[in-house]
């Protein structure tokens, strides 16, 4: 009987365990992944980065090839344009530049013609745009042509100064045979040159303060300063000043200063024939010579004085891009 009871217990236990074994058989067993799995992942990452570098390299190479093709096409087009131009051997930019030169010369000639005619109206109209309009109409051009002068009245002042400076230089060239003839009295030569230049302002003396106000405006300073520096250099050159020392700058800055001082005195002078102005000019020139002699006796002060003038002159010249190389 005991054996029969044990047999029944085993049967019941088997019935209980069979469903559990069936459920456990449906679950996939978990096995630890080997180390080669991690190595495979790292290798995959390296492979992806390598593919990205290759892609970038290919794109850069393609871009270089496209640039080279575009450049070759541009050169071919340029050669065709040159060949089709009758064998002139000029590029498109150069040919257009040559075409613009006659046009610009024509425009400059029209501007000069209008401004020359406008100078006759300055005593009544002043250095104004209206004077330019009257000059244009007198020259046979419509009044709207004043749009060629965006500077307004300063265009008239600049034209007048440039014209007077050119006349003075031509006169100095005749007196010195183009700078070849030696000047006997350089100081008197400077005085007479400055006087001759100021006398050209006499017909417009009443309106000249307006011109000076236009010259003093910041946007007009470069042109006005360039005209002054070029003028004083021409006067010094034809007076016989061919030095290459530091005094070259000092004398020119000094002459420009005396010219402007005399110009201001000239506007207030009411003497007959402006005799007081010319006396003032002569005295300032004499003082400049005495100052130079006095400074030459004190070496330290001379160098300091010259360095100040030289620095101012060189700075102004460099800003304006002026050059004084003469053949």
C-alpha positions in Angstrom: 0.0 0.0 0.0 2.8 2.3 0.7 4.2 1.8 -2.7 0.9 2.6 -4.3 0.7 5.9 -2.4 4.2 6.9 -3.6 3.2 6.1 -7.1 0.1 8.4 -6.9 2.3 11.2 -5.5 4.7 10.9 -8.4 1.9 11.0 -10.9 0.5 14.2 -9.4 3.9 15.8 -9.3 4.5 15.0 -12.9 1.2 16.7 -13.8 2.3 19.8 -12.1 5.7 19.9 -13.6 4.7 19.2 -17.2 3.0 22.6 -17.8 6.0 24.5 -16.4 8.4 22.7 -18.7 6.2 23.5 -21.6 6.2 27.3 -20.8 9.9 27.3 -20.2 10.5 25.7 -23.5 8.9 28.6 -25.3 11.4 31.1 -23.9 14.7 31.4 -25.8 17.7 30.8 -23.7 19.9 33.8 -22.8 23.5 33.2 -23.8 26.3 35.7 -23.0 27.6 37.5 -26.1 31.2 36.9 -26.9 33.9 39.7 -27.1 33.9 39.5 -30.8 30.5 41.3 -30.8 32.1 44.5 -29.3 34.9 44.3 -31.8 32.5 44.0 -34.6 30.7 47.2 -33.4 33.9 49.2 -33.2 34.9 48.0 -36.6 31.6 49.1 -38.0 32.1 52.6 -36.5 35.5 52.8 -38.1 34.1 51.7 -41.4 31.4 54.4 -41.3 34.0 57.2 -40.5 36.2 55.9 -43.3 33.3 56.0 -45.7 32.5 59.6 -44.7 36.1 60.7 -45.3 36.1 59.1 -48.7 32.9 60.9 -49.5 34.4 64.2 -48.6 37.5 63.6 -50.6 35.4 62.6 -53.7 33.3 65.8 -53.4 36.4 68.0 -53.0 37.9 66.4 -56.1 34.8 66.9 -58.1 34.7 70.6 -57.0 38.2 71.1 -58.2 37.4 69.4 -61.5 34.4 71.7 -62.0 36.5 74.8 -61.2 39.2 73.7 -63.6 36.6 73.2 -66.3 35.0 76.6 -65.7 38.4 78.3 -65.9 39.2 76.5 -69.1 35.9 77.6 -70.6 36.5 81.2 -69.6 40.0 81.2 -71.2 38.5 79.7 -74.4 35.8 82.3 -74.5 38.4 85.1 -74.0 40.6 83.7 -76.8 37.6 83.6 -79.1 36.7 87.2 -78.3 40.3 88.3 -79.0 40.4 86.4 -82.2 37.1 87.8 -83.3 38.2 91.3 -82.6 40.3 91.6 -85.7 43.5 90.5 -84.0 43.9 93.6 -81.9 45.4 91.6 -79.1 43.4 93.5 -76.4 41.3 91.9 -73.8 37.7 92.9 -73.2 38.5 95.0 -70.2 41.4 96.8 -71.9 39.3 97.5 -75.0 36.5 98.8 -72.9 39.0 101.0 -71.1 40.3 102.4 -74.4 36.7 103.1 -75.4 36.0 104.9 -72.2 39.0 107.2 -72.5 37.6 109.3 -75.4 34.3 109.4 -73.7 35.8 110.7 -70.5 37.9 113.2 -72.4 34.8 114.5 -74.1 33.0 114.8 -70.7 36.0 116.6 -69.2 36.0 119.0 -72.2 32.3 119.8 -71.7 32.8 120.3 -68.0 35.7 122.7 -68.6 33.7 124.7 -71.2 30.8 125.1 -68.9 32.9 126.1 -65.9 34.9 128.6 -68.0 31.6 130.2 -69.0 30.3 130.1 -65.4 33.3 132.1 -64.1 31.9 135.1 -65.8 28.8 134.9 -63.6 30.7 134.5 -60.3 30.9 138.2 -59.5 27.0 138.4 -59.6 26.0 134.8 -58.5 29.0 133.8 -56.4 30.5 130.3 -56.4 27.2 128.6 -56.6 25.4 126.0 -58.7 23.3 128.7 -60.2 26.4 130.2 -61.8 27.1 126.8 -63.3 23.6 126.6 -64.7 24.0 130.0 -66.4 27.4 128.9 -67.8 25.8 125.7 -69.2 23.0 127.7 -70.9 25.5 130.2 -72.3 27.5 127.3 -73.7 24.5 125.8 -75.5 23.7 123.1 -73.0 20.4 122.6 -71.1 20.3 123.7 -67.5 19.9 120.2 -66.2 23.5 119.5 -67.2 24.5 120.9 -63.8 24.0 117.3 -62.7 27.5 116.7 -64.1 28.8 118.7 -61.1 27.7 116.9 -57.9 30.3 119.0 -55.9 28.2 122.1 -56.6 30.0 125.4 -56.2 33.2 123.7 -55.2 33.6 122.3 -58.7 33.8 125.9 -59.9 36.4 126.8 -57.2 38.5 123.8 -57.9 38.4 124.5 -61.7 39.5 128.1 -61.1 42.3 127.1 -58.8 43.6 124.4 -61.2 43.4 126.8 -64.1 45.3 129.6 -62.2 47.9 127.1 -61.0 48.5 125.9 -64.6 48.9 129.5 -65.8 51.4 130.3 -63.1 53.5 127.2 -63.8 53.5 128.0 -67.5 54.8 131.5 -66.6 57.5 130.1 -64.3 58.6 127.7 -67.0 59.0 130.6 -69.5 61.0 132.6 -67.0 63.4 129.8 -66.2 63.5 128.0 -69.6 61.7 125.0 -68.2 63.8 125.0 -65.0 67.1 125.0 -66.8 68.0 128.6 -66.2 69.4 129.5 -62.7 67.4 132.1 -60.7 69.6 135.0 -59.5 67.4 135.9 -56.5 65.4 132.9 -55.3 63.7 134.9 -52.5 62.4 137.6 -54.9 61.4 134.8 -57.3 59.2 133.3 -54.6 57.7 136.6 -53.6 56.8 137.4 -57.3 55.4 134.0 -57.9 53.0 134.2 -54.8 52.0 137.7 -55.8 51.3 136.7 -59.4 49.1 133.9 -58.1 47.1 136.0 -55.7 46.6 138.7 -58.3 44.6 136.2 -60.3 42.0 136.2 -57.5 41.5 140.0 -57.7 38.4 139.9 -60.1 36.7 137.6 -57.5 38.0 139.2 -54.3 34.5 140.0 -53.0 33.3 136.5 -53.5 36.5 134.8 -52.4 35.5 134.2 -48.8 32.7 132.0 -50.1 35.3 130.1 -52.1 37.5 129.7 -49.0 34.5 128.4 -47.0 33.8 125.7 -49.7 37.5 124.8 -49.7 37.5 124.3 -45.9 34.7 121.8 -46.0 35.9 118.3 -45.0 34.7 116.5 -48.2 36.6 119.1 -50.3 39.8 119.1 -48.3 41.7 116.4 -50.2 41.3 118.2 -53.5 42.1 121.6 -52.2 45.1 120.5 -50.2 46.5 118.6 -53.2 46.3 121.7 -55.3 48.1 123.8 -52.7 50.9 121.3 -52.1 51.4 120.8 -55.8 51.5 124.6 -56.4 54.1 125.3 -53.7 56.3 122.4 -55.0 56.2 123.9 -58.5 57.2 127.3 -57.2 60.1 126.0 -55.2 61.2 123.8 -58.0 61.4 126.6 -60.5 63.1 128.9 -58.0 66.0 126.5 -58.0 65.3 124.4 -54.9 66.5 120.9 -56.0 67.7 119.8 -52.6 67.0 116.3 -51.3 67.6 117.0 -47.6 65.0 117.3 -44.9 64.7 121.1 -45.7 62.8 120.1 -48.8 59.7 119.6 -46.8 60.3 122.5 -44.4 60.6 125.1 -47.2 57.4 123.9 -48.9 55.3 123.9 -45.8 56.7 127.3 -44.9 55.8 128.7 -48.3 52.3 127.2 -48.1 51.8 128.8 -44.7 52.9 132.2 -46.0 50.7 132.0 -49.0 47.6 131.4 -46.9 48.5 134.1 -44.4 49.0 136.6 -47.3 45.7 135.4 -48.8 43.8 136.3 -45.7 45.6 139.7 -45.5 44.8 140.2 -49.1 41.0 139.9 -48.5 41.1 142.7 -45.9 43.5 145.0 -47.8 41.9 148.2 -49.1 45.1 149.9 -50.2 45.7 151.0 -53.7 46.9 148.2 -55.8 47.1 146.0 -52.7 50.5 147.5 -51.9 50.2 146.6 -48.2 49.6 143.0 -49.1 52.8 142.8 -51.1 54.7 144.5 -48.4 53.2 142.0 -45.9 54.3 139.1 -48.2 57.8 140.5 -48.5 58.1 140.8 -44.7 56.9 137.3 -44.1 59.4 135.9 -46.6 62.3 137.9 -44.9 61.1 136.6 -41.5 61.1 133.0 -42.8 64.7 133.4 -44.0 65.8 134.9 -40.6 64.0 132.1 -38.8 65.9 129.5 -40.9 69.2 131.2 -40.2 68.4 131.3 -36.4 67.4 127.7 -36.3 70.5 126.6 -38.2 72.5 127.9 -35.3 70.8 125.6 -32.8 71.1 122.1 -34.1 68.7 120.4 -31.7 65.9 122.9 -32.2 66.5 122.8 -36.0 66.0 119.0 -36.1 62.8 119.3 -33.9 61.4 122.1 -36.1 62.2 120.3 -39.3 60.8 117.0 -38.1 57.5 118.6 -37.2 57.1 120.2 -40.6 58.4 117.1 -42.4 56.0 114.9 -40.7 53.0 117.1 -41.5 54.0 117.4 -45.1 54.8 113.7 -45.6 51.5 112.7 -44.0 49.5 115.0 -46.2 51.3 113.9 -49.3 50.8 110.2 -48.5 47.1 110.7 -47.7 46.5 112.5 -51.0 48.7 110.1 -53.0 50.9 112.8 -54.4 54.2 112.3 -56.0 56.9 114.8 -56.9 59.2 112.9 -59.1 60.4 115.1 -61.9 62.3 114.1 -65.0 
